[in-house]
Amino acid sequence: MSFNNTKTPRKPTGKAKYQLPMRPGKSGTKEFYLEGELKDKFCKLFPIHSNRRIMQWFGISHSTCQRFKKELGLQKNMDAIRREQARDTKKTCEENGYYASKRGKRLPEACYEASRKKYKEGYHPLKVMKENEPRRYKRFVKKQREYRIELERKERRRIALGLTPTTNIPLNHLGACRLYSRQEVHYRYYARRYGYITGDPVTERYILYYDNETDRRAIFERNITKKGFEILPLPKEKTNLSVMRYSNNEPLKAVML
């Protein structure tokens, strides 16, 4: 049996621990068979050990191992197999220095040299995934695309509110030339508090609209105009615009800009 698309060898490796007798088979060629203590030993070991070990210990091929399994009606104990696999993995990691590297020690220099050589020859995990597992690769690309779109949406949202981005995505890519200054953030906050409608954060960064519900204030408009903002009546085509508007006792009614 194998895990995660790994392949079980077809022939035994190493020296056999138990020697099985042979007899003529149905096709006339000799074949292995089980009897007596060897049969009991096989029935005891097969359910709790991997096929690779069974083949090595009894000196049989994979097909012979499967023939014995069917003849004796045996099944694998997967809990025992997984525990054995965990022990093998631990032993391998200890031998190749993986655990030591996790404790702050470097892997052998040969490992780094082999890795550099492999990448220099054009190796890349995604390239291998694309060739060997195209469906999994498509799912991975789709998931990454969705994550990136959502991340950029959140970053645009933060920029629109005058907050500092949390990533290194270029502002030009996000559609913003620069962040609002602290004073501009305050002006936009109080504009929404008074009922002004903020324009699009990309194409109308310094435009404020007013309508019948806006609590217009002459001094506020005079000061904000001096800082580069423009106060305009709300056009008819923007009457359905989702706005952020404060009331005296309520928080923001909508969160879309």
Buried (B, 14 or more C-beta within 10 A) or exposed (E): EEEEEEEEEEEBEEEEEBEBEEEEEEEEEEBBBBEEEBBEBBBEBBBBBBBBBBBBBBBBBBEBBEBBBEEEEBEBBEEEBEEBEEEEEEEEBEEEBBEBBEEEEEEEEEBEEEEEEEEEEEEEEEEEBBEEEEEEBEEBEEEEEEEEEEEBEEBBBBBBBBEEBEEEBEBEEBBBEEBBEEEBBEBBBBBBBBBBBBBEBBEBBBBBBBBEEBEEBEEBBEEBEEEEBEBEEBEEEBEEBEBBBBEEEEEEEEEEB
